[in-house]
């Protein structure tokens, strides 16, 4: 679980705003690319990771046990080796973690579109078939859809995308993104009022001073 105040701050801004704040800090591999929304509820929570690999003949890890160990409030991140193949038993797994209070699922595996919890993944209709996936690791750093995810990182996902934040800077990034979103909305209103775009893109010192003066708390 994460602090409710931090969760509310993260959900108050878009993943795109968070991504911009992370990019300004030089944080790379923070965005999950090419995933499609399977539910509309925005989520934020600490990452719990699983790693799957294409199945061979060897005995695999116990996927049912690993799913049962996902903590309440976590976002389950499943690295499926970029295969795009179908997540094994996706509906059963989703129902199990939803009952356990897991916040959501993010994976580069293929997912059906009628899962029991918020989920982001590949469209099964646009991915090639596979010979199956097997559990290879739990609770370790993984790569998922271009994002580097460490256990305990904070995953934020919504209708316009999903990002992952290092836990130690999540609060400061959230505050920066909130302020950036306030500025973006103010600039949009200024543009709608006919303000000179040369002063808005990017905002010059005078424009920033007006923004501070007009939006500061009394």
PyMOL commands that set and color helices and strands:
alter all, ss='L'
color gray80, all
select helices_A, chain A and resi 4-11+15-24+63-68+90-99+124-126+167-192+197-200+205-215
alter helices_A, ss='H'
color red, helices_A
select strands_A, chain A and resi 31-32+36-37+43-54+75-79+104-111+119-123+133-138+142-144+147-149+154-158+161-165
alter strands_A, ss='S'
color yellow, strands_A
deselect
rebuild
show_as cartoon
